Amino acid sequence: MDRLEPDSIVCGDARAWLPRIAPNSVALGVWSPPYFVGKTYESHLSFDGWCDLLRTVIGLHFSILKPGSFLVINIADILTFKDPAMPRIQANVVGNKRIAVTKADILCVIERHPGITQHQIAELLGCSEQTIARRLNGNNARGGKRFPQTRVKLVGGLIEAWAMEAGFFLYDRRIWVKDAAWSAARWTNLSYRAVDEFEYLFFFWKPGETVVDRRRLSDDEWRDWGSRGVWHIPSVRSNHDHESKFPVELPLRVIKLLTDPGDIVVDCFIGSGTTAIAAIRTGRRYIGIDIVPRSADLARSNIAQELQRMHAAQDSRMR
């Protein structure tokens, strides 16, 4: 089986390509997997399929990483997905109701007029039959009545269990605080659930001697983010060419913190090529894998543009 060489982008399943990377050759694996939130590239996955994908991919990193090096996974801290087992009850958002009729009002009418129809109740209270049904049944015809409710599940425990199963140990975590990047974004909710405005980076360590070299960062970098648990990094301003992108600054910080120039960095969900670009900017080498042909092509194109930009800048300095 031919080896997968550095400075290459390949299209295919990470589970097939990762074994083709030389053992103990990679200084860092850093990637953001499918979040199981309904994106096009993950629409074929069931929850069990998603779990199997991440468990297997994490396990395959253990042999290719150097002893003492790290696997860093960027992911939201919770999953939200439709679960038919959840009770189908619509939230009673009282401050958002345009009609003041309450369930108590309806029950009072029914008590005074036994046998009254829903149509008659609606006429008596001056509202629609749909409003009567919503108040009595505690659901909304557009949502909870017809579709499964949304289940929330913590991700960190799953990721940690799969990593430890592979031989890794949780070393640290960073919190990436995003911003409201989209002009039309609704940064409020109609329920008590918080706006999802941050994600985690989980640092997993492969046992071995780890070189800690603060000289990789400037004094300002070490003070501002190298030794900090919370990273404030603006979100990507446009996903017009790929539906899931993170800012270059995110993998760039991880790469600068944990690797040396010339080291190999692997991203097995390379997407638009962001991690590879961060590796190039810091003088590292990269290997990128993506199962979607369009994403692999986009990554190659973005990398070519980055190299062209860097060469042009170098030529300009030499003049």
ABEGO torsion letter per residue (X at the ends): XBBBBBGBBBBEBAAAAAAABBBGABABBBBBBBAGAGBAAAAABBAAAAAAAAAAAAAAAAAABBBGBBBBBBBBABBBBBBAABBBBBBBBAAABABABBAAAAAAAAAABBGBBAAAAAAAAGBBAAAAAAAAAGBBAABAAABBBBBBBBAAAAAAAAAAAAGBBBABBBBBBBBBABAABBABBABABBBBABBBBBBBBBBEBBBBBAAABBAAAAAAAAABABBBBBBBABAAABABBBBAAAAAAAAAAABBBGBBBBBABAEAGAAAAAAAAAGBBBBBBBABAAAAAAAAAAAAAAAAAAAAAAAAAAX
